[in-house]
Amino acid sequence: DTAVSQTPKYLVTQMGNDKSIKCEQNLGHDTMYWYKQDSKKFLKIMFSYNNKELIINETVPNRFSPKSPDKAHLNLHINSLELGDSAVYFCASSRSGGRAQETQYFGPGTRLLVL
Amino acid sequence: KQEVTQIPAALSVPEGENLVLNCSFTDSAIYNLQWFRQDPGKGLTSLLLIQSSQREQTSGRLNASLDKSSGRSTLYIAASQPGDSATYLCAVYGSSNTGKLIFGQGTTLQVKP
């Protein structure tokens, strides 16, 4: 049973395209996150949602738009893809209010390559 | 601004050795610290979470310590095995009580049989 799943696992696309990455968790958690891991393996938080409400919104281009249809899903839509968007995108979840006491559980990642 | 640094960036040891991975952070006003493991092409697996009021946590052959005042944490791996080969990431929760994790760049460990 996969706790946090992401689709697709790999995504290769052309500059200027619009693409979406989906994330689902079956842990019953209330908070979900998106992280970006760049080519230097540096992981940085992008967004987090608690019960469909945005609670963390780091400084990312507005071409990135998260959407949470329900608390078990957090999707990431990227408009007008650029070469610099190539990275591994990780989804994560935690049990309740996104507080610092909680362990975060990560998905397997989506490897995005923009050509 | 909180920054997390991990030293060394890479480490290669023979099987059976005990080893220590280091993590330092610039702002001692952290809530908690978490150690993760990342296998190539895979996601992150949480190993240990140390509350800010704790000094260490243990899980099997792993022991993590936290010294907030000096801005340091160490991950001790006893009797290393080839299956321990992975990248180990340290992350701190910032001073605001949110789930915002700030990561170091990791230490890539290779344990040779």
Interface residues (C-beta under 8 A of the other chain):
Chain A: V4 T31 Y33 K40 K41 F42 L43 K44 I45 S48 I55 I56 F90 A92 S94 G98 R99 A100 Q101 E102 T103 Q104 Y105 F106 G107 P108 G109
Chain B: Y31 N32 Q34 F36 G41 K42 G43 L44 T45 S46 L49 Q51 T87 L89 A91 Y93 G94 N97 T98 G99 K100 L101 I102 F103 Q105 G106
